[in-house]
Amino acid sequence: MDISFVILTWNSSGYLRKCFQSLMRVLSDSSYSYEIFVVDNGSTDDSAKIIDEFCREDSNIHLIQLEQNIGTTKSRNIALRRCHGQHICILDSDIEFEGNVFPDLLQVLNRSDDIGMVVPQLIYPSGKWQKSVDRFPTLSHKIRRFFFLRQIEAGEGAKVGNNGFSCEKKVDYAISAFWLLKRDVLEKIGLFDEKIFYAPEDVDFCLRVWKGGNAIVYVPSRRAIHHTQELSRGMNLNKAKMEHIKGLFYFFVKHKYLFRAPRFLK
């Protein structure tokens, strides 16, 4: 098996068809053997119905239906335990593919043993650059990103193409909307930390990738559209936001830092 896909969805009926249609176009134009596990995290909309339509069209697509939302870590782990692929692709259900990104991403991923994960450039549906990679957070950095992400993106996005963002480079972490990693990395560092319900499970996983001796490489020449839902943004204190805050402080305690982040990049 070449690639195992893990797609997590929760009340994402507005995005699922674009995600599946674009992914199936990519796979139909390739010779990769694949399996797709879609975890529906207790959706109350038409998500499961839409997924079932695609399952009937392609026997390689498997729906894992959960009765309630159990977060992003336990749900993904259920699917990851069933994966057989040499490579694992973790996707959010609001990703839409711009052409076949996989040949180039796989070429970079398999270029050397020390590379454990590759990620493409993510853009908004408007075409604007999305800040999908970043350095490991400190408390102050996280607060700034939470309140001023749009301003940060506007400033950094204006520099895309002339300051290195257009060049392949190693990064501390990438948001888990689109990851492509080697299976042996997963076997080395383990699954997602289930003590984190919603976030920052992606930061924790990426930090463990680096601690395990592998690098994460950003490949901005390959792009995908991310119709980001940003469940934990805004000023209202919803469950996602509270779990994000709780997960963040768990992350800092686990990795024993608050103001000085680990450094792996030269």
KOLLUMVEX-61838 format. One record per residue: residue number from 1; residue in three letters; z, y, x of N, C-alpha, C in turn. Coordinates in Angstrom, 3 decimals, m for minus. Each point is the difference from the previous one (the first is absolute). Layout:
N
NUM  ALA  Z  Y  X  Z  Y  X  Z  Y  X $
...
! end
This chain:
266
1  MET  0.000  m1.192  0.848  0.000  1.192  m0.848  0.000  1.248  0.888 $
2  ASP  m0.970  0.886  m0.223  m0.106  1.203  0.837  1.024  1.068  m0.377 $
3  ILE  0.033  0.374  m1.286  0.871  1.101  m0.422  0.741  m0.367  m1.285 $
4  SER  1.301  0.214  0.002  0.801  m0.078  m1.220  0.350  1.419  m0.426 $
5  PHE  m0.314  0.341  m1.232  0.311  1.319  m0.541  1.240  m0.076  m0.878 $
6  VAL  0.876  0.979  0.163  1.174  0.129  m0.859  m0.071  1.383  m0.642 $
7  ILE  m0.161  0.017  m1.315  m0.103  1.260  m0.744  1.177  0.082  m0.955 $
8  LEU  0.737  1.087  0.097  1.160  0.221  m0.858  m0.345  1.044  m1.054 $
9  THR  0.334  m0.297  m1.245  m0.289  0.955  m1.071  1.179  0.126  m0.954 $
10  TRP  0.163  1.196  m0.509  0.997  0.265  m1.038  m0.524  1.137  m0.873 $
11  ASN  m0.331  m0.335  m1.233  m0.547  0.985  m0.945  m1.151  0.795  0.615 $
12  SER  m0.942  m0.726  0.582  m1.108  0.632  0.726  m1.349  m0.256  m0.661 $
13  SER  m0.015  m0.151  m1.309  m1.239  m0.346  m0.692  m1.098  1.042  0.220 $
14  GLY  0.381  1.235  0.268  m0.978  1.052  0.213  m0.728  m0.092  1.328 $
15  TYR  0.515  m0.832  0.919  m0.576  m0.110  1.340  m0.549  m1.388  0.312 $
16  LEU  0.463  m1.010  m0.699  m0.271  m1.382  0.385  m1.483  m0.351  0.038 $
17  ARG  m0.753  0.450  m0.988  m1.415  m0.370  m0.031  m0.753  0.555  1.211 $
18  LYS  0.276  1.247  0.343  m0.652  0.584  1.179  0.380  m0.773  1.257 $
19  CYS  1.251  m0.360  0.093  0.472  m0.753  1.157  m0.729  m1.333  0.105 $
20  PHE  0.016  m0.778  m1.077  m0.616  m1.326  0.015  m1.512  0.062  0.148 $
21  GLN  m0.631  0.906  m0.734  m1.454  0.086  0.067  m0.470  0.353  1.401 $
22  SER  0.697  0.941  0.645  m0.407  0.385  1.348  0.303  m1.100  1.001 $
23  LEU  1.138  m0.687  m0.161  0.335  m1.098  0.907  m0.980  m1.158  m0.158 $
24  MET  m0.355  m0.339  m1.232  m0.916  m1.119  m0.218  m1.400  0.321  0.517 $
25  ARG  m0.397  1.265  m0.060  m1.287  0.397  0.593  0.017  m0.237  1.501 $
26  VAL  1.099  0.379  0.628  0.132  m0.195  1.445  m0.058  m1.484  0.341 $
27  LEU  0.745  m0.819  m0.720  0.073  m1.424  0.306  m1.310  m0.719  m0.315 $
28  SER  m0.703  0.447  m1.019  m1.277  m0.645  m0.340  m1.064  0.268  1.056 $
29  ASP  0.160  1.091  0.761  m0.956  0.342  1.054  0.399  m0.576  1.358 $
30  SER  1.038  m0.825  0.009  0.492  m0.561  1.260  0.058  m1.518  m0.098 $
31  SER  0.293  m0.630  1.119  0.104  m1.461  0.030  1.445  m0.457  0.181 $
32  TYR  0.959  0.913  m0.212  1.401  m0.354  0.199  0.470  m0.984  m1.074 $
33  SER  0.768  m0.985  0.427  0.735  m0.806  m0.967  1.284  0.765  m0.323 $
34  TYR  0.402  m0.012  m1.266  1.109  0.862  m0.397  0.765  m0.584  m1.179 $
35  GLU  1.184  0.524  m0.172  0.815  m0.241  m1.181  0.678  1.316  m0.335 $
36  ILE  0.188  0.253  m1.270  0.596  1.256  m0.448  1.173  m0.310  m0.910 $
37  PHE  1.180  0.434  0.402  1.192  m0.136  m0.832  0.367  1.371  m0.553 $
38  VAL  0.018  0.092  m1.323  0.349  1.257  m0.661  1.358  m0.179  m0.661 $
39  VAL  0.945  0.805  0.426  1.357  m0.087  m0.553  0.178  1.117  m1.012 $
40  ASP  0.133  m0.376  m1.273  0.265  0.998  m1.033  1.503  0.106  m0.194 $
41  ASN  0.520  1.156  0.330  1.448  0.209  0.079  0.597  0.394  m1.353 $
42  GLY  m0.257  m0.829  m1.016  0.576  0.258  m1.315  m0.639  1.164  m0.725 $
43  SER  m1.321  0.162  0.145  m0.690  1.118  m0.657  0.123  m0.092  m1.518 $
44  THR  0.026  1.170  m0.640  0.033  0.064  m1.463  m1.310  0.545  m0.561 $
45  ASP  m0.976  0.259  0.876  m1.310  0.464  m0.441  m0.981  m1.180  0.014 $
46  ASP  m1.276  0.264  0.164  m1.009  m1.057  m0.043  m0.314  m0.587  1.380 $
47  SER  0.854  0.219  0.980  m0.275  m0.475  1.364  m0.261  m1.502  0.042 $
48  ALA  0.877  m0.792  m0.589  m0.142  m1.464  0.050  m1.293  m0.451  m0.676 $
49  LYS  m0.370  0.652  m1.085  m1.234  m0.344  m0.706  m1.221  0.261  0.879 $
50  ILE  m0.004  1.131  0.696  m1.117  0.344  0.886  m0.089  m0.989  1.148 $
51  ILE  1.147  m0.320  0.596  0.020  m0.961  1.112  m0.529  m1.352  m0.459 $
52  ASP  0.417  m0.419  m1.189  m0.428  m1.299  m0.523  m1.519  m0.059  m0.177 $
53  GLU  m0.613  1.120  m0.353  m1.463  0.053  m0.128  m0.665  m0.341  1.336 $
54  PHE  0.512  0.564  1.070  m0.571  m0.263  1.319  0.326  m1.416  0.472 $
55  CYS  1.173  m0.507  m0.372  0.351  m1.385  0.354  m0.987  m0.983  m0.615 $
56  ARG  m0.443  0.271  m1.208  m0.946  m0.894  m0.666  m1.379  0.051  0.656 $
57  GLU  m0.311  1.123  0.651  m1.296  0.152  0.669  m0.003  m0.585  1.403 $
58  ASP  1.166  m0.088  0.624  0.079  m0.460  1.390  1.250  m0.855  0.165 $
59  SER  m0.185  m1.277  0.307  1.128  m0.930  0.128  0.853  0.265  1.235 $
60  ASN  m0.463  0.885  0.889  0.790  0.357  1.183  1.055  1.064  m0.300 $
61  ILE  m0.027  0.538  m1.216  0.972  1.019  m0.407  1.114  m0.669  m0.781 $
62  HIS  1.234  0.263  0.379  1.157  m0.647  m0.623  0.989  1.070  m0.469 $
63  LEU  0.350  m0.048  m1.253  0.981  0.928  m0.563  1.390  m0.589  0.097 $
64  ILE  0.912  0.780  0.552  1.422  m0.355  0.008  0.688  0.978  m0.941 $
65  GLN  0.375  m0.474  m1.160  0.550  0.854  m1.046  1.529  m0.023  0.050 $
66  LEU  0.597  1.152  0.228  1.455  0.127  0.015  0.466  0.621  m1.313 $
67  GLU  1.167  m0.379  m0.447  0.495  0.484  m1.284  0.522  1.419  0.075 $
68  GLN  0.430  0.423  1.182  0.520  1.357  0.151  m0.314  0.519  1.382 $
69  ASN  0.160  1.300  0.181  m0.262  0.641  1.284  1.135  m0.330  0.967 $
70  ILE  m0.321  m0.789  1.030  1.030  m0.386  0.965  m0.190  0.728  1.335 $
71  GLY  m0.789  1.074  m0.017  m0.186  0.800  1.207  m1.212  m0.429  0.799 $
72  THR  m0.203  0.663  1.128  m1.205  m0.238  0.803  0.174  m1.088  1.046 $
73  THR  1.228  m0.344  0.344  0.206  m0.966  1.080  0.055  m1.431  m0.521 $
74  LYS  0.850  m0.289  m0.960  0.104  m1.353  m0.536  m1.321  m0.442  m0.618 $
75  SER  m0.655  0.910  m0.689  m1.256  m0.345  m0.677  m1.097  m0.327  1.006 $
76  ARG  m0.159  0.805  1.033  m1.006  m0.295  1.018  0.336  m1.290  0.743 $
77  ASN  1.268  m0.216  0.261  0.395  m1.215  0.725  m0.354  m1.267  m0.771 $
78  ILE  0.090  0.061  m1.326  m0.376  m1.165  m0.815  m1.440  m0.389  0.293 $
79  ALA  m0.884  1.000  0.078  m1.410  m0.267  0.291  m0.210  m0.382  1.458 $
80  LEU  0.675  0.678  0.911  m0.184  m0.275  1.426  0.358  m1.441  0.352 $
81  ARG  0.969  m0.561  m0.681  0.389  m1.392  0.252  m1.100  m0.981  m0.400 $
82  ARG  m0.932  0.450  m0.813  m1.085  m0.875  m0.460  m1.294  0.208  0.774 $
83  CYS  m0.013  0.968  0.916  m1.226  0.337  0.713  m0.334  m1.026  1.088 $
84  HIS  m1.282  m0.313  0.131  m0.472  m0.938  1.010  m0.941  0.655  1.011 $
85  GLY  m0.335  1.251  m0.198  m1.009  0.653  0.819  0.419  0.251  1.436 $
86  GLN  m0.997  0.014  0.875  0.238  0.360  1.396  0.374  1.474  0.114 $
87  HIS  m0.491  0.787  m0.953  0.321  1.416  m0.072  0.575  0.289  m1.382 $
88  ILE  0.904  0.959  m0.070  0.637  0.385  m1.249  m0.355  1.452  m0.288 $
89  CYS  m0.491  0.268  m1.191  m0.292  1.367  m0.418  0.913  0.362  m1.157 $
90  ILE  0.855  0.986  0.220  0.927  0.467  m1.030  m0.561  1.283  m0.598 $
91  LEU  m0.151  0.003  m1.333  m0.625  1.125  m0.682  0.843  0.461  m1.175 $
92  ASP  m0.064  1.306  m0.271  0.475  0.511  m1.268  m1.138  m0.097  m1.004 $
93  SER  0.349  m0.054  m1.276  m1.020  m0.167  m1.043  m0.779  1.275  m0.273 $
94  ASP  0.378  1.103  0.660  m0.736  1.253  m0.183  m0.886  0.324  1.209 $
95  ILE  m0.349  m1.035  0.767  m0.962  0.138  1.102  m1.411  m0.261  m0.532 $
96  GLU  m0.941  0.814  0.468  m1.413  m0.193  m0.324  m0.791  0.017  1.302 $
97  PHE  m0.819  m1.012  0.219  m0.704  m0.152  1.269  m1.247  0.866  0.079 $
98  GLU  m0.208  0.574  1.194  m1.238  0.713  0.304  m0.821  m0.885  0.934 $
99  GLY  m0.802  m0.871  m0.552  m0.786  m0.901  0.831  0.855  m1.097  0.607 $
100  ASN  m0.612  m0.818  0.844  0.670  m1.147  0.614  0.714  0.439  1.276 $
101  VAL  1.288  0.209  m0.102  0.795  0.471  1.134  0.443  m1.146  0.907 $
102  PHE  m0.113  m1.246  m0.476  0.658  m1.104  0.688  m0.612  m0.419  1.329 $
103  PRO  m1.317  m0.014  0.173  m0.521  m0.398  1.321  0.551  0.839  1.144 $
104  ASP  0.028  1.313  m0.173  0.497  0.869  1.064  1.509  m0.127  0.174 $
105  LEU  0.717  m0.093  m1.118  1.456  m0.140  0.106  0.373  m1.315  0.674 $
106  LEU  m0.671  m1.073  m0.369  0.291  m1.297  0.616  m0.377  m0.016  1.475 $
107  GLN  m1.053  0.697  0.351  m0.404  0.073  1.408  1.086  0.662  0.834 $
108  VAL  0.561  1.094  m0.513  1.091  0.681  0.715  1.243  m0.875  0.031 $
109  LEU  0.329  m0.602  m1.142  1.211  m0.819  m0.101  m0.012  m1.148  0.999 $
110  ASN  m1.161  m0.618  0.184  m0.097  m1.180  0.859  m0.466  0.329  1.421 $
111  ARG  m0.005  1.275  0.323  m0.462  0.427  1.322  0.960  m0.406  1.103 $
112  SER  1.286  0.002  m0.313  0.988  m0.387  1.002  1.221  m0.592  m0.681 $
113  ASP  0.759  m0.785  0.747  1.158  m0.694  m0.562  1.114  0.949  m0.407 $
114  ASP  0.056  1.174  0.629  1.128  0.896  m0.274  m0.169  0.786  m1.298 $
115  ILE  m1.202  0.022  m0.566  m0.210  0.699  m1.265  0.390  m0.923  m1.150 $
116  GLY  0.936  0.462  m0.816  0.476  m0.836  m1.100  m0.458  0.440  m1.366 $
117  MET  m0.318  1.308  m0.145  m0.392  0.537  m1.299  m0.993  1.124  0.206 $
118  VAL  m0.974  0.090  m0.903  m0.915  1.143  m0.010  m0.014  0.590  m1.400 $
119  VAL  m0.242  1.309  m0.061  m0.049  0.694  m1.292  m1.152  0.994  0.026 $
120  PRO  m0.678  0.188  m1.132  m1.077  0.979  m0.061  0.542  1.385  m0.334 $
121  GLN  m0.892  0.952  0.015  0.329  1.328  m0.504  0.029  m0.047  m1.530 $
122  LEU  1.013  0.587  m0.609  0.064  0.107  m1.444  m0.297  1.436  m0.414 $
123  ILE  m0.762  0.131  m1.064  m0.322  1.320  m0.526  0.338  0.042  m1.483 $
124  TYR  0.183  1.217  m0.522  0.184  0.178  m1.427  m1.348  m0.111  m0.711 $
125  PRO  m0.010  m0.217  m1.307  m1.271  m0.060  m0.728  m0.856  1.251  0.185 $
126  SER  0.632  1.126  0.283  m0.726  1.250  0.241  m0.729  m0.001  1.334 $
127  GLY  0.325  m0.965  0.854  m0.578  m0.058  1.336  0.896  0.598  1.060 $
128  LYS  1.109  0.617  m0.410  0.917  0.595  0.964  0.769  m1.078  0.754 $
129  TRP  0.331  0.319  1.242  0.722  m0.910  0.872  1.418  m0.220  m0.515 $
130  GLN  0.476  m1.242  0.105  1.341  m0.363  m0.441  0.843  m0.381  1.212 $
131  LYS  1.215  0.487  0.042  0.893  m0.299  1.119  0.592  m1.391  m0.201 $
132  SER  m0.737  m0.997  0.423  0.397  m1.389  m0.217  0.614  m0.641  1.238 $
133  VAL  m0.049  0.691  1.133  0.652  m0.475  1.220  0.916  1.104  0.503 $
134  ASP  1.052  m0.400  0.679  0.979  0.992  0.445  0.856  m0.604  1.105 $
135  ARG  0.851  0.825  0.572  0.975  m0.484  0.971  1.214  m0.528  m0.752 $
136  PHE  0.810  m0.822  0.686  1.205  m0.507  m0.639  0.889  1.163  m0.405 $
137  PRO  0.540  m0.036  m1.219  0.715  1.163  m0.527  1.407  0.151  0.561 $
138  THR  0.404  1.231  0.153  1.410  0.346  0.128  0.408  0.567  m1.356 $
139  LEU  1.278  0.274  m0.177  0.447  0.546  m1.277  m0.686  1.329  m0.284 $
140  SER  m0.053  0.894  0.982  m0.607  1.315  m0.215  m1.498  m0.109  m0.250 $
141  HIS  m0.655  m0.891  0.721  m1.441  m0.197  m0.194  m0.287  m0.533  m1.398 $
142  LYS  0.809  m0.912  m0.466  m0.198  m0.589  m1.323  0.193  1.047  m1.091 $
143  ILE  1.015  0.854  0.158  0.234  1.055  m0.988  m1.190  0.958  m0.043 $
144  ARG  m0.504  0.358  1.177  m1.152  0.905  0.065  m1.228  m0.638  m0.647 $
145  ARG  m0.237  m1.261  0.285  m1.157  m0.692  m0.588  0.135  m0.086  m1.510 $
146  PHE  1.202  m0.230  m0.493  0.215  m0.145  m1.437  m0.324  1.295  m0.741 $
147  PHE  0.481  1.133  0.532  m0.167  1.270  m0.704  m1.316  0.716  0.312 $
148  PHE  m0.587  m0.276  1.175  m1.155  0.804  0.419  m1.215  m0.849  0.375 $
149  LEU  m0.120  m1.203  m0.603  m1.101  m0.890  0.377  m1.357  0.659  m0.218 $
150  ARG  m0.202  0.666  m1.129  m1.291  0.606  m0.285  m0.357  1.077  1.030 $
151  GLN  0.973  0.809  0.401  m0.248  1.028  1.016  m0.299  m0.631  1.356 $
152  ILE  0.726  m1.078  0.327  m0.230  m0.706  1.262  m1.406  m0.589  0.013 $
153  GLU  m0.384  m0.620  m1.116  m1.335  m0.594  m0.089  m1.093  1.055  0.111 $
154  ALA  0.219  1.149  m0.622  m1.008  1.054  0.054  m0.189  0.494  1.430 $
155  GLY  1.122  0.170  0.718  m0.079  0.473  1.375  m0.619  m1.017  0.939 $
156  GLU  0.462  m1.241  m0.104  m0.531  m1.040  0.885  m1.411  m0.402  m0.413 $
157  GLY  m0.257  m0.007  m1.303  m1.322  m0.370  m0.474  m1.072  0.969  0.449 $
158  ALA  0.374  1.267  0.152  m0.958  1.008  0.465  m0.430  m0.245  1.435 $
159  LYS  0.817  m0.771  0.735  m0.298  m0.259  1.410  m0.739  m1.310  0.219 $
160  VAL  m0.184  m0.761  m1.079  m0.671  m1.296  0.136  m1.383  0.204  0.611 $
161  GLY  m0.285  m0.796  1.009  m1.306  0.085  0.631  0.019  0.717  1.326 $
162  ASN  1.058  0.765  0.282  0.012  0.693  1.283  1.332  m0.071  0.730 $
163  ASN  0.926  m0.821  m0.483  1.265  m0.095  0.727  0.469  m1.439  0.185 $
164  GLY  m0.897  m0.947  m0.195  0.385  m1.385  0.223  0.176  m0.820  m1.246 $
165  PHE  0.109  0.645  m1.178  0.145  m0.770  m1.231  m1.256  m0.805  m0.305 $
166  SER  m1.125  0.410  0.559  m1.240  m0.721  m0.249  m0.194  m1.150  0.978 $
167  CYS  0.937  m0.139  0.943  m0.118  m1.025  1.039  0.987  m1.140  m0.255 $
168  GLU  m0.421  m1.190  0.345  0.880  m1.159  m0.076  1.222  0.234  0.871 $
169  LYS  1.190  m0.302  m0.514  1.217  0.218  0.782  1.127  m0.882  m0.529 $
170  LYS  0.975  m0.245  0.849  1.199  m0.722  m0.402  0.937  0.955  m0.735 $
171  VAL  0.655  m0.503  m1.040  0.906  0.814  m0.807  1.315  m0.749  m0.193 $
172  ASP  1.055  0.757  m0.286  1.298  m0.626  m0.260  m0.052  m0.865  m1.258 $
173  TYR  m0.434  0.616  m1.107  m0.052  m0.766  m1.243  m1.084  0.542  m0.921 $
174  ALA  m0.359  m0.825  m0.965  m0.955  0.371  m1.040  0.586  m0.384  m1.342 $
175  ILE  m0.270  0.786  m1.020  0.460  m0.375  m1.336  m0.674  m1.305  m0.404 $
176  SER  0.663  m0.775  m0.816  m0.447  m1.373  m0.272  m1.051  m0.089  m1.101 $
177  ALA  m0.745  1.078  m0.223  m1.069  m0.027  m0.997  m1.166  m0.861  0.460 $
178  PHE  m0.209  m0.090  1.341  m1.112  m0.798  0.540  0.357  m0.392  1.427 $
179  TRP  0.428  m1.245  0.170  0.277  m0.567  1.322  m0.883  m1.220  0.208 $
180  LEU  m0.429  m0.196  1.221  m0.658  m1.241  0.396  0.704  m0.493  1.246 $
181  LEU  0.616  m1.181  m0.056  0.784  m0.491  1.117  m0.289  m1.457  0.287 $
182  LYS  0.372  m0.406  1.207  m0.153  m1.399  0.385  1.125  m0.829  m0.612 $
183  ARG  m0.343  m1.198  m0.389  0.999  m0.880  m0.598  1.136  m0.295  0.969 $
184  ASP  m0.312  m0.151  1.299  1.060  m0.362  0.939  1.016  1.119  0.181 $
185  VAL  m0.389  1.240  m0.296  0.975  1.100  0.028  1.012  m0.189  m1.113 $
186  LEU  m0.491  m0.362  m1.173  0.888  m0.260  m1.133  0.940  m1.154  0.310 $
187  GLU  m0.526  m1.035  0.641  0.831  m1.148  0.357  1.042  0.357  1.054 $
188  LYS  m0.343  0.991  0.838  0.918  0.405  1.069  1.159  0.857  m0.520 $
189  ILE  m0.302  0.977  m0.868  1.037  0.970  m0.394  0.582  m0.267  m1.382 $
190  GLY  m0.649  m0.878  m0.767  0.509  m0.303  m1.325  m0.612  0.855  m1.091 $
191  LEU  0.484  m0.190  m1.218  m0.525  0.678  m1.175  0.632  1.374  m0.166 $
192  PHE  m0.287  0.649  m1.116  0.619  1.287  m0.304  1.507  m0.178  m0.187 $
193  ASP  0.744  1.011  0.359  1.455  m0.027  m0.139  0.361  0.207  m1.466 $
194  GLU  0.519  m1.036  m0.638  0.272  0.053  m1.430  1.259  0.788  m0.359 $
195  LYS  0.699  0.510  0.992  1.109  0.905  m0.286  m0.509  1.391  m0.356 $
196  ILE  m1.288  0.239  0.239  m0.652  1.245  m0.412  m0.755  m0.290  m1.286 $
197  PHE  0.256  0.765  m1.041  m0.643  m0.246  m1.291  m1.408  0.587  m0.043 $
198  TYR  m0.141  1.233  0.407  m1.275  0.700  m0.171  m0.519  0.632  1.288 $
199  ALA  0.820  0.714  0.704  m0.428  0.683  1.220  1.256  0.311  0.817 $
200  PRO  m0.166  0.150  1.315  m1.202  m0.018  0.833  m0.283  m1.382  0.607 $
201  GLU  m0.391  m0.933  m0.835  m0.280  m1.356  0.483  m1.150  m0.022  0.989 $
202  ASP  m0.938  0.945  m0.147  m1.136  0.052  0.915  0.413  0.466  1.390 $
203  VAL  0.881  0.998  0.051  0.490  0.492  1.293  0.795  m1.085  0.714 $
204  ASP  0.867  m0.673  m0.747  0.803  m1.078  0.575  m0.885  m1.106  0.563 $
205  PHE  m1.011  m0.414  m0.763  m0.880  m1.074  0.452  m0.745  0.421  1.263 $
206  CYS  m0.528  1.219  0.014  m0.745  0.477  1.167  0.891  0.106  1.234 $
207  LEU  1.227  0.433  m0.185  0.922  0.074  1.140  0.260  m1.389  0.557 $
208  ARG  0.092  m0.987  m0.867  0.188  m1.381  0.462  m1.252  m0.545  0.685 $
209  VAL  m1.173  0.448  m0.440  m1.234  m0.383  0.695  0.047  0.481  1.445 $
210  TRP  0.385  1.250  0.197  0.099  0.556  1.358  1.091  m0.702  0.802 $
211  LYS  1.150  m0.228  m0.613  1.085  m0.678  0.705  m0.385  m1.429  0.366 $
212  GLY  m0.904  m0.584  m0.768  m0.470  m1.350  0.283  m1.056  m0.053  1.086 $
213  GLY  m0.388  1.149  0.530  m0.934  0.029  1.118  m1.447  0.231  m0.369 $
214  ASN  m0.256  0.448  m1.245  m1.369  0.248  m0.431  m0.194  1.466  m0.384 $
215  ALA  m1.233  0.458  0.140  m0.344  1.381  m0.300  m0.667  0.113  m1.370 $
216  ILE  0.052  1.210  m0.565  m0.677  0.330  m1.252  m1.068  1.037  0.324 $
217  VAL  m1.227  m0.272  m0.397  m1.119  0.861  0.375  m0.642  0.609  m1.247 $
218  TYR  m0.168  1.300  0.039  m0.653  0.778  m1.054  m1.476  0.124  0.338 $
219  VAL  m0.862  m0.394  m0.961  m1.454  0.001  0.216  m0.639  0.946  m1.026 $
220  PRO  m0.016  1.299  0.281  m0.460  0.972  m1.003  m1.498  m0.013  m0.263 $
221  SER  m0.773  m0.720  0.826  m1.435  m0.113  m0.273  m0.273  m0.847  m1.234 $
222  ARG  0.976  m0.788  m0.419  m0.081  m0.778  m1.241  0.932  0.633  m1.024 $
223  ARG  m0.482  0.193  m1.226  0.763  0.740  m0.999  0.128  m0.781  m1.305 $
224  ALA  1.040  0.341  m0.743  0.184  m0.505  m1.355  0.628  1.114  m0.824 $
225  ILE  m0.299  0.004  m1.280  0.575  0.996  m0.915  1.336  m0.535  m0.510 $
226  HIS  0.994  0.859  0.026  1.326  m0.384  m0.496  0.361  0.913  m1.161 $
227  HIS  m0.027  m0.538  m1.207  0.374  0.759  m1.197  1.521  m0.028  m0.115 $
228  THR  0.669  0.616  0.973  1.442  m0.153  0.139  0.755  0.433  m1.246 $
229  GLN  0.964  m0.862  m0.411  0.799  0.298  m1.189  1.303  0.720  0.339 $
230  GLU  0.477  m0.139  1.236  1.183  0.725  0.490  1.163  m0.057  m0.995 $
231  LEU  0.464  m1.193  m0.244  1.030  m0.212  m1.013  1.321  0.699  0.324 $
232  SER  0.284  0.219  1.293  1.293  0.571  0.362  m0.087  1.486  0.312 $
233  ARG  m1.136  0.644  m0.333  m0.104  1.435  0.256  0.348  0.796  m1.250 $
234  GLY  0.098  1.323  0.189  0.429  0.871  m1.085  1.503  0.210  0.047 $
235  MET  0.507  0.854  m0.860  1.404  0.382  0.054  0.883  m0.803  m0.967 $
236  ASN  m0.609  m0.768  m0.905  0.813  m0.781  m0.928  0.603  m1.204  0.708 $
237  LEU  1.248  m0.301  m0.342  0.703  m1.106  0.651  m0.295  m1.308  m0.747 $
238  ASN  m1.179  m0.577  0.265  m0.339  m1.269  m0.619  0.482  m1.153  0.863 $
239  LYS  m0.181  m1.224  m0.506  0.483  m1.172  0.723  m0.681  m0.153  1.351 $
240  ALA  m1.315  0.253  0.041  m0.737  m0.134  1.252  0.562  0.928  1.066 $
241  LYS  0.308  1.220  m0.386  0.524  0.968  0.968  1.387  m0.417  0.494 $
242  MET  0.850  m0.445  m0.904  1.333  m0.412  0.402  m0.060  m1.212  0.927 $
243  GLU  m0.884  m0.949  m0.313  m0.147  m1.172  0.862  m0.579  0.387  1.356 $
244  HIS  m0.883  0.984  0.025  m0.569  0.479  1.257  1.093  0.589  0.889 $
245  ILE  0.847  0.825  m0.586  1.093  0.615  0.765  0.951  m1.082  0.522 $
246  LYS  0.344  m0.946  m0.862  0.893  m1.088  0.409  m0.637  m0.835  1.103 $
247  GLY  m1.279  m0.296  m0.148  m0.707  m0.779  1.002  m0.107  0.716  1.328 $
248  LEU  m0.166  1.316  m0.055  m0.109  0.789  1.231  1.286  m0.066  0.807 $
249  PHE  1.134  0.156  m0.649  1.259  m0.045  0.737  0.308  m1.415  0.480 $
250  TYR  m0.412  m1.007  m0.764  0.121  m1.378  0.483  m0.828  m0.184  1.270 $
251  PHE  m1.207  0.553  0.004  m0.887  m0.080  1.159  0.658  0.617  1.231 $
252  PHE  0.580  1.180  m0.151  0.636  0.669  1.141  1.193  m0.811  0.526 $
253  VAL  0.787  m0.557  m0.891  1.131  m0.825  0.428  m0.494  m1.265  0.692 $
254  LYS  m0.994  m0.639  m0.565  m0.539  m1.241  0.551  m0.519  0.201  1.413 $
255  HIS  m0.730  1.080  0.212  m0.632  0.221  1.298  0.807  0.929  0.911 $
256  LYS  1.208  0.356  m0.465  0.996  0.680  0.837  m0.491  1.332  0.575 $
257  TYR  m0.596  0.804  m0.866  m0.324  1.369  0.426  m0.089  0.887  m1.236 $
258  LEU  0.066  1.296  0.230  m0.104  0.974  m1.080  m0.836  1.202  0.418 $
259  PHE  0.264  0.481  1.223  m0.672  1.213  0.456  m0.982  m0.229  1.148 $
260  ARG  0.088  m1.138  0.651  m0.881  m0.281  1.128  m0.715  m1.325  m0.243 $
261  ALA  m1.256  0.079  m0.377  m0.761  m1.199  m0.368  m0.395  m0.818  1.212 $
262  PRO  m0.168  m1.323  m0.169  m0.487  m0.845  1.099  m1.390  0.454  0.440 $
263  ARG  m0.277  m0.152  1.274  m1.288  0.405  0.555  m0.697  m1.195  0.644 $
264  PHE  m1.217  m0.244  m0.423  m0.812  m1.065  0.570  m1.309  0.545  0.563 $
265  LEU  m0.425  1.164  m0.508  m1.263  0.591  0.437  0.215  0.879  1.223 $
266  LYS  m0.944  m0.058  0.911  0.093  0.828  1.199  m0.524  1.399  m0.293 $
! end
